Each structure stands twice: as structure tokens, then as C-alpha cells.
């Protein structure tokens, strides 16, 4: 994560993937198993895959919807429809991790810094 000259938080796809991968690794350690396939279809090998994912009939990220109001973020904070907070029974993303995901969505879900910023 970086900040722009305006103080705006900029998060890129590799960090979002790291957050989601890490929370699932913590879940596997806590529960001693891989998650079972369920009613959700959240995948994030790529940013595009995450953008197209669905949970309980809701797209993870709807175009034009503020990050905090997306099904992805709601699923990580309070749950969506009849599905509880994800991952089910925790451990959960921290508030700071959720804030990073919100910043990524609100900034247009950038894959990485523009070439001149690298």
C-alpha cells in the first residue's frame, strides 16, 4: 500500500490477493482442514476472477458501488443474505485489511502501479 501526494491510500491487486490468501490460510490452520465447497463462488487467482465472483447470488464487486457497500466487503464484515461473515466462523480479516480492500475497490481496482510510478 502506498499514499498519493493527496494522502489517498492506494492499494494494488497483489496486496488484496495476499490479504484474502492469508485469511484463508489462517482459517485452514484454525480448523485443520481445507474449506468445503459451498454456496459461494468466490475465487481470486486474478483480480478479474474476484470481480466476477458471486456469493449467495450477489456479485462480489458491482461496478459503481462504493467499496464498503460491495458484497465482497459486506461478506468480510457482516455477511451477505443468509451467509454469515466470511470465512465462516473465522478467523476474520482485520479492520485494517478490510480498509485496504475498500481502498482498492474505490480506486478502480488497479492491478499495479502505472509504469512511471514503478
N, C-alpha and C positions, 0 to 999 in steps of 0.2 A: 504494500500500500504506500502511496505517495500523496503529497499535497501539492496543489497547484499554487500559483502566486496569489490566488484569491482565497486560499485556505480551504478550498474544496477538496474533500477526500477522493482520491482516485484509486480504484481497485481494478485489477485485471483478472481475466479468466483463470490463469494458473492459481491465484490465491483462492478464488471461490472453489475451485476443484479441490484444492488442498483442505479447505475447511470441511467440505462435505465428505471427502475421503477420510479425514481424521475422525469426524464424529462417528462414522460407521465403524472404523477400527476400534474406537473406544467402546462402542456398543458390542462388538464381537468379543472383546476381552471381558466385558462385564457379564455377558450372558453365555459365554463359552461356546458359541456356535455362529454359523452364518445365518443371516435372516432368511425366513421362509418367503417364497413368492407370495404376494398378497394382492389386494385390490388395487394397489397403486402401480404406476408405471413410471417411476422416477429414475432416470438414468442420466449420467453426467460424464461420459467418456469425453464428450466435446461440449462446448457451450451451446451449439445448435441442438444437440440431443436434449440438454436440460431445458432449453426454451420450448421444445416440443413435448416435454413430458406432461403426464396427466396424473392427478390424484383425485380419486372419488369424482371423476367426471369433470374436473376443473383443470384447465391448462396451468402449468406451473407459473408461467410468466405471460401475461396478456399484454400485447402492445398498447402503449398509452396509459397503463395502470401504474401508479406510483409503486415503487419497490415494496414499501411496507404493507401495501394492500394486495400484493400478489398472493396467489395460492401457495407458492413456494415459501415465502416468508411466513405467512399465516400458519402453514403446516409446521414450521420450525418453532413458532412461538406459542400458538394456542390450539392448533389443529384446524382441519377443514372438514366441513359437513359432519359426518359421524365418525370420522377418523381422528383419533387423538393426536396430541403433539408428537412430532416425529424426531428421531426414531422412537417408536413405541416403547414406553417405559424407560427411556433414557439410557445412557446419559445424553444430554441435550447440548446444542450449540450454546456458547456463552452469548451474552448480550452484545459484546464487542464483535464477535464473529457474525452475528445477525446484522449488526450495523454495517459491517463490511460488505455483506451480500446486498443489502439495501443500496449502499453507495454504488456498487457495481451495476445494479439494475437501473438506478436513477441516472447514471452517467452513460446509458446506452449500451451496456454490457460489452465493453471493449475487450477484445482478445488479448491485446498487449499495447504497450506504448507506441505512439507513431514513430516512424523511422528516425525523425530528427530528435526525438526525446530519448532515444536509447543510449 
